[in-house]
Amino acid sequence: MSVATRSSRSSVRWAERARPGSHAFLVILALYFLFPFYWLIVASTKTLSGLFDGSAGPLWFDDTFALFDNLAQLFTYKGGVFWNWIGNSFFYAFTAGVVGTAICVAAGYGFAKYRFAGRRIAFALLLGAVMVPMTALVIPTFVMLRGVELTDTPWAVILPSMLNPFGVYLMRVFAQDAIPDELLEAARMDGSGELRAFVQVGVPLLRPGIVTVLLLSIVSTWNNYFLPLTVLTSTKLLPVTVGLQQWQTQSRSATGSSDIVWNLVTVGSLVSIIPLVIAFLALQRYWRGGLSIGAVR
């Protein structure tokens, strides 16, 4: 028996012994990440008193199932302002996500497939921008927006959210391997211009990366809290993240029972993440397609 054969059999035996442990570790990780979502579902079914004084405890359902009552109160509280906040979040996330993704795709394709003066320096600056926390840029962004009188407008949230250095980096790395230079050369020889080659050859091959950057941009804008908190003052313009935080602050400082809305905060948090869950489940097949393309290359 050769050394290579013995080594191969040893590797197989080690993998078989390690498999149960690996599965157990993955199950523990899954439970760890799903636990907050489970708690949110349980808390959303409880009444205001059940959240703090329920006999079943914080991790199980009470005898009173108040989910539908909480939803009815959520959608009618203060004139249905929650609907307005959800609509604002949709508008901000969709607009900034689509336009920001288009910018990332074009910039990443340019970095990957063109050679131009200052390319290395520009990409190094881009990598440096990835390292800067977005929260560190909120105050300078507020000062700039106030200088052009865009604070307390939807553009104060949308324009900064369009800039995504990590998305440009991701598309650059993906485009470099996903689009063969031979295909672009063949398109040019057939008479295609650069824009047509990009749209008809490059974009279809970049679809998994485009979907990934789009979802990352939408989720980042949807979950953004500090930027809208800083640049918006009108209640009608707030996204759902800042709106729910206002209700939470109101409940902490409230003296009357009508102003304590912890049950609405919990059920509102549950409703606010449902669109993101649906988006991930609906678009995950594009990631699988991208992985299979890379596997056979």
Secondary structure, DSSP 8 states (H G I E B T S, - for coil): --HHHHHHHHHHHHHHHHHHHHHHHHHHHHHHHHHHHHHHHHHHTS-HHHHHH-TT-TTS--SS--HHHHHHHHHHGGGTHHHHHHHHHHHHHHHHHHHHHHHHHHHHHHHHH---TTHHHHHHHHHHHHHS-GGGGHHHHHHHHHHTT-TTSTHHHHHHHT--HHHHHHHHHHHHHHS-HHHHHHHHHTT--HHHHIIIIIHHHTHHHHHHHHHHHHHHHHH--HHHHHH---GGG--HHHHHHHHHHHHHH--SGGG--HHHHHHHHHHHHHHHHHHHHHHHHHHHHHHHHHH--
